[in-house]
Amino acid sequence: MTFLPIVERELRVAARRRATYWLRSAIALGAIIIGVCVDLSYHNRPPREFGQNLFQILSMLSFLYCLVAGVRSTADCLSEEKREGTLGLLFLTDLKGYDVVFGKLVATSLNGFYGLMAIFPVLAIPLLMGGITNGEFWRMALVLIDTFLFSLSMGILVSAMSKSPRKAMAATFIMIVFFAAALPACTAWIPWFYRSPKLAALLMVPCPFQAFGLVFDSSYVPGAKHFWWSIAVIHALTWIFLLVSCAIVPRSWQDKPSGSKALRWGERWHRWNYGDSADRRAFRTRLLDINAFFWLAGRARAKPAHVWLILALIACLWAWGCIEYGSDWFNEAIYFATAIILNLMLKIWVASEAGKRLGEDRQSGSLEWLLSTPLSVPDILRGQWLALKRQFLGPVVAIIIIEIIFMLAPLASSRSDAEDGVTFTWIAGILMLVADLIALGWLGMWTGLTSKNPNRATSITVTKILVLPWILLMAAVLFITVLSIGIPFNADWKFFLGLWFALGIMVDLVFGISARRKLHAEFRIVAMQRFMPSKSLTSGWFKRNEPAPSLPPVIAA
């Protein structure tokens, strides 16, 4: 029998897939564009300084790319097989647990790994320019690969134990946050309770940020031992997670009765999330009087509390910063960082919730039954929007008020052009928050309705609404800079802020209006299909023209 047969099959399939090569080319092109933008920004500086800045920017972006690889690639690979009932069929053959685990690992992460490999040639350009040393480059490559595999192993371990895609994705993200953020936070808190430098150093060993921070010669020379210990521990944890996954998978696909303790905790969670029978009856009556689908999408009455809980945790972090740093904590950098975290968290949450109910109902077939009732498509869409407003409207208003306070806090009595720029940036960010949330709601409903799983729907929605404007902005700045070579062109902050705002609003209008039109026009057709692949941004660029699929006679009539 072939060793790791699923791995061999997936490698053969990937070799014939055009997306494998196009993705590598796209990521390499993106790295080159970033390099050109950095070059144009530092064209009057020495090559050594340019090389250092390019290496730092590309390294940080690549590190974040590797850190979230598990959430993006492997968090739902095994849980999807369990939901579809195909994981147990694999073990009717001679396949072992390690065959399935490593096969799914290669199948889901191969494109991501090829994308990482495509960054390395651009990352080596500073080495040729003298901006970094040979050791710094190879240590950074080792850290990126180690972090990439570490994140993938966490995702596949969670996927082996979970069945719900959302829970698997959330648990993987929590594990990554634990190793990347919670351990450094605990290290910062230890001196307050227990003065032990050894304990603080020990907690930082499995943190990927420690290895990343010790790459450069200035920090590597005095801390070489800590760097290699961190690399070794992270690599050992990667193999431990994979081996545990191999041991769990042959048993995790079987349906087992829950124990009494698990049932009690499940009942408590259900009672807290939905209320007791009297509360559920009153809540159901109130929501059904407004909109039937509103009750279906918003019957978990504790959902708004989840958002407020996250805001409370961020408030606790702010309280710690005020106690730790005093007046130094109150500065524009902290204000902007807090606003970015709040806005990004809220936007991604809305993107994941917008299409969740519709996607689940279509997969189970219950959406067809809903459409056979007096409920119309506008009623269903209105009910979904009411559920989103109930969950997020209060936190959105609170965040807008907080950002207005941040905007007004640093303003002095005498105004300057720089202060005007900060004020206009805050106003543009608040307006973009509202526009993005509306577009994410419409597009999230459509992608949730047409995608195979909620993770893919969320990633498509976030990419189109949140990532695409920045890609267009970099391309526009690069194009304008190339055209202005030899021609005096003095662009101030107003130009770049207006360009960013215009591109963001344009993307919101294009995708938001298009998704709204498709929902009203094609909702019934899509609801009657178990799976209709959602088109990606470049899906139509490399395909030949194909005739449109004909509808069944009943639908066409």
C-alpha positions in Angstrom: 0.0 0.0 0.0 1.3 3.5 -0.8 2.5 5.5 2.2 0.1 8.4 2.9 -2.1 7.7 -0.2 -4.4 10.7 0.4 -1.3 13.0 0.5 -0.2 11.6 -2.9 -3.6 12.0 -4.4 -4.0 15.6 -3.2 -0.6 16.5 -4.6 -1.5 15.1 -8.0 -4.8 17.0 -7.9 -3.1 20.2 -7.0 -0.6 19.8 -9.8 -3.5 19.8 -12.3 -5.4 22.7 -10.7 -4.8 26.1 -12.3 -5.7 27.9 -9.1 -2.5 26.4 -7.5 -0.3 28.4 -9.9 -2.4 31.5 -10.1 -2.5 31.9 -6.3 1.3 31.7 -6.1 1.6 34.3 -8.9 -1.0 36.6 -7.2 0.8 36.5 -3.8 4.2 37.1 -5.4 2.8 40.0 -7.4 1.3 41.5 -4.2 4.7 41.2 -2.5 6.4 42.9 -5.4 3.8 45.7 -5.4 4.5 46.3 -1.7 8.2 46.3 -2.4 7.7 48.9 -5.2 5.6 51.1 -2.9 8.2 50.9 -0.2 10.9 51.7 -2.8 9.0 54.8 -4.0 8.5 55.9 -0.4 12.2 55.6 0.4 13.7 56.5 -3.0 15.9 59.3 -1.5 17.2 57.0 1.3 20.2 54.7 1.2 19.6 51.2 -0.2 20.5 49.7 3.2 17.7 51.6 4.9 15.2 50.7 2.1 16.1 47.0 2.5 15.6 47.0 6.2 12.2 48.7 5.9 11.1 46.3 3.1 12.2 43.3 5.1 10.4 44.4 8.2 7.1 45.2 6.4 7.0 42.0 4.4 8.1 39.9 7.4 5.3 41.3 9.6 2.6 40.7 6.9 3.9 37.2 6.3 4.0 36.4 10.0 0.3 37.5 10.4 -0.5 35.4 7.3 1.1 32.4 8.9 -0.5 33.0 12.3 -4.1 32.9 10.9 -3.5 30.0 8.5 -5.1 27.5 10.8 -8.4 29.5 11.0 -8.5 29.9 7.3 -7.4 26.5 6.1 -7.7 23.6 8.6 -10.3 24.7 11.2 -13.1 23.0 9.3 -11.4 20.3 7.3 -12.3 17.3 9.5 -15.5 18.7 11.0 -16.9 19.1 7.5 -16.3 15.5 6.8 -18.1 14.6 10.0 -21.1 16.7 9.2 -21.4 15.1 5.8 -21.0 11.6 7.1 -18.0 10.8 4.9 -15.3 10.6 7.6 -16.5 7.2 8.9 -16.5 5.8 5.3 -12.7 6.4 5.1 -12.1 4.1 8.0 -13.9 1.3 6.4 -10.8 1.0 4.2 -7.2 0.3 5.3 -6.6 4.0 6.0 -5.3 4.9 9.4 -5.7 8.1 11.4 -2.4 9.6 10.3 -3.4 9.0 6.6 -6.6 11.0 7.0 -5.0 13.8 9.1 -2.0 14.4 6.9 -4.1 14.0 3.8 -6.5 16.7 4.9 -3.6 18.8 6.1 -2.0 18.8 2.7 -5.4 19.2 0.9 -6.4 22.3 2.7 -3.0 24.0 3.3 -1.1 23.3 0.1 -2.1 26.6 -1.6 -1.3 28.5 1.5 2.1 26.9 1.7 2.8 27.7 -1.9 1.8 31.3 -1.3 4.3 31.5 1.6 7.0 30.1 -0.6 6.2 32.7 -3.2 7.0 35.5 -0.7 10.5 34.3 0.1 12.2 35.5 -3.2 10.9 39.0 -2.6 11.9 38.7 1.0 15.4 38.0 -0.1 15.8 41.2 -2.0 16.9 43.2 1.1 19.6 40.5 1.5 21.0 41.4 -1.9 20.8 45.1 -1.1 22.7 44.8 2.2 19.8 45.7 4.4 19.9 42.4 6.4 22.3 39.7 7.1 22.2 36.1 5.8 21.4 34.9 9.3 18.4 37.2 9.6 16.9 36.0 6.4 17.1 32.3 7.2 16.0 32.8 10.7 12.9 34.7 9.5 12.2 31.9 7.0 12.4 29.3 9.8 10.1 31.4 12.0 7.5 31.8 9.2 7.4 28.1 8.3 7.4 27.1 12.0 4.5 29.5 12.8 2.6 28.3 9.7 2.7 24.7 10.6 1.9 25.5 14.3 -1.2 27.3 13.3 -2.3 24.5 10.9 -1.8 21.9 13.6 -4.0 23.8 16.0 -6.7 24.1 13.4 -6.7 20.4 12.6 -6.7 19.4 16.3 -9.8 21.5 16.9 -11.4 20.2 13.7 -10.9 16.6 14.9 -12.8 17.3 18.1 -15.5 19.6 16.7 -18.5 19.2 14.4 -19.7 22.8 14.1 -17.8 24.9 11.6 -18.3 28.1 13.6 -17.2 26.5 16.9 -14.2 25.0 15.2 -13.2 28.3 13.7 -13.8 30.2 17.0 -11.8 27.6 19.1 -8.9 27.7 16.7 -8.8 31.5 16.9 -8.9 31.3 20.7 -6.0 28.9 20.7 -4.0 31.2 18.5 -4.8 34.2 20.7 -3.8 32.2 23.8 -0.3 31.4 22.5 0.2 34.7 20.7 -1.4 37.3 23.0 -2.6 35.7 26.3 0.8 34.3 27.3 2.6 37.7 26.7 -0.2 39.4 28.7 0.3 36.9 31.6 4.0 37.7 31.4 3.2 41.3 31.9 0.9 40.6 34.8 3.2 38.3 36.7 5.3 41.1 38.3 2.1 42.4 40.0 1.5 39.1 41.8 4.6 37.0 41.8 8.1 38.2 41.1 9.6 35.4 39.2 11.7 36.2 36.0 12.1 32.5 35.3 8.3 32.0 35.2 7.8 35.0 32.9 10.6 33.7 30.5 9.1 30.2 30.6 5.6 31.5 29.5 7.1 33.3 26.6 8.8 30.3 25.1 5.7 28.9 23.2 4.7 32.4 22.0 5.4 32.8 18.3 6.1 36.5 18.8 9.1 35.8 20.9 10.9 33.9 18.1 9.8 36.6 15.6 11.2 39.4 17.8 14.6 37.6 18.2 15.2 37.2 14.5 17.2 40.4 14.0 20.9 40.4 15.0 20.5 43.2 17.6 18.2 40.9 19.6 19.4 37.5 18.5 23.0 37.9 19.7 22.1 38.3 23.4 19.1 36.0 23.2 20.1 33.2 20.8 19.3 30.5 23.4 15.7 31.9 23.9 15.3 32.0 20.1 16.2 28.3 19.5 14.2 27.2 22.6 11.1 29.0 21.2 11.6 27.4 17.8 12.0 23.9 19.3 9.0 24.2 21.7 6.7 25.5 19.0 7.8 22.7 16.6 7.3 20.1 19.3 3.8 21.4 20.0 3.1 21.2 16.3 3.9 17.5 16.3 2.0 16.9 19.6 -1.1 18.5 18.1 -0.8 16.4 14.9 -0.3 13.2 16.8 -3.2 13.8 19.1 -5.3 14.5 16.1 -4.3 11.2 14.5 -5.3 9.4 17.7 -8.7 11.2 18.0 -9.9 11.1 14.4 -10.7 7.3 14.2 -13.1 7.7 17.2 -14.3 11.3 16.9 -16.6 10.6 13.9 -18.9 8.2 15.9 -22.0 9.5 17.5 -21.7 8.9 21.3 -24.3 9.6 24.0 -23.5 12.6 26.1 -22.7 12.1 29.7 -24.8 13.4 32.6 -22.4 16.2 33.3 -22.3 17.3 29.7 -26.1 17.2 29.5 -26.3 19.4 32.6 -23.9 22.0 31.2 -25.7 21.9 27.9 -29.0 22.6 29.6 -27.5 25.4 31.6 -26.1 27.0 28.4 -29.4 26.6 26.5 -31.3 28.1 29.4 -29.0 31.1 29.6 -28.9 31.6 25.9 -32.7 31.1 25.2 -34.3 31.5 28.6 -36.7 29.2 30.4 -40.0 28.1 28.9 -42.0 31.1 30.1 -39.3 33.5 28.8 -39.1 31.7 25.5 -42.9 31.8 25.1 -43.1 35.6 25.8 -40.0 36.3 23.6 -41.4 34.2 20.7 -44.8 35.9 20.9 -43.2 39.4 20.8 -40.9 38.6 17.8 -43.5 36.7 15.8 -45.8 39.7 16.0 -43.1 41.7 14.3 -41.7 39.2 11.8 -41.7 35.3 11.7 -38.2 35.0 10.3 -37.0 37.6 12.9 -37.9 35.1 15.6 -36.2 32.3 13.7 -32.9 34.2 13.3 -32.9 36.0 16.6 -34.5 33.5 19.0 -31.1 33.2 20.9 -31.9 36.1 23.0 -28.4 36.3 24.6 -26.7 37.1 21.3 -26.4 40.8 22.0 -24.8 40.0 25.4 -22.0 38.2 23.5 -21.0 41.4 21.7 -21.3 43.5 24.9 -19.1 40.9 26.7 -16.3 41.4 24.2 -16.6 45.2 24.5 -16.4 44.8 28.3 -13.2 42.8 27.9 -11.7 45.5 25.8 -12.8 48.0 28.5 -10.9 45.9 31.1 -7.8 46.1 28.9 -8.2 49.8 28.8 -8.5 50.0 32.5 -5.3 48.0 32.9 -3.5 50.4 30.5 -4.7 53.4 32.5 -3.4 51.8 35.7 -0.2 50.7 34.2 0.8 53.7 32.1 -1.2 56.6 33.6 -1.4 59.7 31.4 0.9 58.1 28.8 -1.9 55.8 27.9 -4.0 58.6 26.6 -2.5 59.4 23.2 -3.7 59.2 19.6 -1.8 56.0 18.8 -3.8 54.1 21.5 -7.0 55.8 20.3 -6.5 54.7 16.7 -5.4 51.2 17.7 -8.5 50.8 19.8 -10.8 52.1 17.1 -9.2 49.8 14.5 -9.7 46.7 16.8 -13.3 47.6 17.6 -14.2 48.3 13.9 -12.5 45.2 12.6 -14.0 42.9 15.3 -17.5 44.3 14.6 -17.2 44.0 10.8 -16.0 40.5 10.8 -18.7 39.5 13.3 -21.4 41.0 11.2 -20.1 39.2 8.1 -20.2 35.9 9.9 -23.7 36.4 11.4 -25.4 37.9 8.3 -25.6 34.7 6.3 -25.5 32.1 9.1 -29.2 31.5 9.4 -29.9 31.4 5.7 -27.0 29.1 5.0 -28.0 26.6 7.7 -31.6 26.6 6.6 -30.6 26.0 2.9 -28.3 23.2 3.8 -30.9 21.4 5.9 -33.6 22.1 3.3 -35.9 24.0 5.7 -35.6 27.2 3.6 -37.7 25.5 0.9 -40.4 24.8 3.5 -40.3 28.5 4.6 -40.8 29.6 1.0 -43.9 27.4 0.8 -45.5 29.4 3.6 -47.0 32.9 3.3 -43.6 34.4 4.1 -42.2 36.3 1.1 -38.6 36.9 0.2 -38.7 40.6 1.4 -40.2 39.3 4.7 -37.3 36.9 5.2 -34.7 39.5 4.3 -36.4 42.0 6.6 -36.4 39.5 9.5 -32.7 38.8 9.0 -31.9 42.5 9.1 -34.1 42.9 12.3 -32.0 40.1 13.9 -28.8 41.8 13.0 -30.0 45.1 14.3 -31.1 43.5 17.6 -27.6 42.0 18.0 -25.4 44.8 16.8 -27.2 48.1 16.8 -26.5 48.9 20.5 -22.8 48.0 20.2 -22.4 50.0 16.9 -23.9 53.1 18.6 -21.6 52.7 21.6 -18.5 52.3 19.4 -19.5 55.4 17.3 -19.8 57.4 20.6 -16.5 56.1 21.8 -14.8 57.1 18.5 -16.3 60.5 18.6 -14.9 60.9 22.1 -11.5 59.8 20.8 -11.8 62.3 18.0 -12.6 65.2 20.4 -10.1 64.3 23.1 -6.8 65.5 21.6 -8.2 68.7 20.1 -6.8 71.9 21.6 -8.2 75.3 21.4 -6.0 76.3 18.5 -6.5 74.2 15.4 -3.9 73.3 12.9 -3.8 71.5 9.5 -2.6 68.3 11.2 -5.4 68.4 13.7 -7.9 68.9 10.9 -6.4 65.8 9.2 -6.9 63.7 12.3 -10.5 65.0 12.6 -11.3 64.2 9.0 -9.7 60.7 9.4 -12.0 60.0 12.3 -15.1 61.2 10.5 -14.2 59.1 7.4 -13.6 56.1 9.6 -17.0 56.4 11.3 -18.8 56.9 8.0 -16.9 53.9 6.5 -17.9 51.8 9.5 -21.6 52.4 8.8 -21.2 51.8 5.1 -19.2 48.7 5.5 -21.7 47.2 8.0 -24.6 47.7 5.5 -22.6 46.2 2.6 -21.4 43.3 4.8 -25.0 42.6 5.8 -26.3 42.3 2.2 -23.2 40.5 0.8 -23.0 38.2 3.9 -26.6 37.1 3.3 -25.9 36.3 -0.4 -22.6 34.4 0.2 -24.2 32.6 3.2 -26.9 31.5 0.9 -24.6 30.3 -2.0 -21.5 29.0 -0.2 -20.8 25.5 0.9 -19.9 26.3 4.5 -20.1 29.4 6.7 -16.3 29.8 6.9 -16.0 30.2 3.2 -18.9 32.6 3.1 -17.3 34.8 5.8 -13.9 34.8 4.1 -15.4 35.8 0.7 -17.5 38.6 2.3 -14.5 40.0 4.3 -12.2 39.8 1.3 -14.5 41.7 -1.0 -15.6 44.4 1.4 -12.6 44.9 3.7 -9.5 43.7 1.8 -10.3 44.7 -1.8 -10.4 48.5 -1.1 -6.8 48.3 0.3 -5.6 46.4 -2.7 -7.2 48.9 -5.0 -5.7 51.8 -2.9 -2.2 50.3 -3.2 -2.6 49.8 -7.0 -3.9 53.3 -7.4 -1.1 54.9 -5.4 1.4 52.8 -7.4 -0.1 53.8 -10.7 -0.2 57.5 -9.8 3.4 57.4 -8.5 4.7 55.7 -11.7 2.8 58.3 -13.9 4.2 61.2 -11.9 7.8 60.2 -12.3 9.5 63.3 -13.7 6.4 65.4 -13.1 5.9 67.4 -9.9 3.0 65.9 -8.0 2.5 67.0 -4.4 -0.3 64.9 -2.8 -1.2 65.7 0.8 -3.2 63.8 3.3 -6.5 65.1 1.9 -5.8 63.3 -1.5 -5.0 59.9 0.0 -7.7 60.1 2.6 -10.3 61.0 -0.1 -9.0 58.3 -2.4 -9.3 55.6 0.4 -12.8 56.8 1.3 -13.9 56.9 -2.3 -12.6 53.4 -3.1 -14.2 52.0 0.1 -17.6 53.6 -0.7 -17.4 52.4 -4.3 -16.7 48.8 -3.2 -19.6 48.9 -0.7 -22.0 50.3 -3.3 -21.0 47.8 -6.0 -21.1 44.6 -3.9 -23.9 45.8 -1.6 -26.3 46.8 -4.3 -25.4 43.7 -6.4 -26.0 41.3 -3.5 -29.3 43.0 -2.6 -30.5 42.7 -6.2 -29.5 39.1 -6.4 -31.3 38.3 -3.1 -34.5 39.7 -4.3 -34.3 38.2 -7.8 -32.7 34.8 -7.3 -33.5 33.9 -3.7 -36.1 31.2 -4.5 -33.9 29.6 -7.2 -30.8 29.4 -4.9 -32.9 28.1 -2.0 -34.0 25.1 -4.0 -30.4 24.0 -4.7 -28.5 22.3 -2.0 -25.2 23.8 -3.1 -24.4 26.5 -5.7 -20.7 27.5 -5.7 -20.1 31.1 -4.9 -18.0 32.9 -7.4 -14.7 34.3 -6.2 -13.2 37.6 -7.3 -11.2 36.0 -10.1 -13.4 33.0 -10.9 -14.5 34.4 -14.3 -11.0 35.5 -15.4 -9.6 32.1 -16.3 -12.7 30.3 -17.5 -14.0 29.8 -20.9 -17.4 31.0 -21.8 -19.9 28.4 -20.9 -23.6 28.3 -21.5 -25.8 29.2 -18.6 -27.3 26.2 -16.8 -30.9 25.6 -17.8 -33.5 25.7 -15.0 -35.8 22.8 -14.2 -39.2 23.1 -15.9 -40.9 23.8 -12.6 -38.6 26.6 -11.6 -38.5 28.0 -15.2 -42.3 28.1 -15.2 
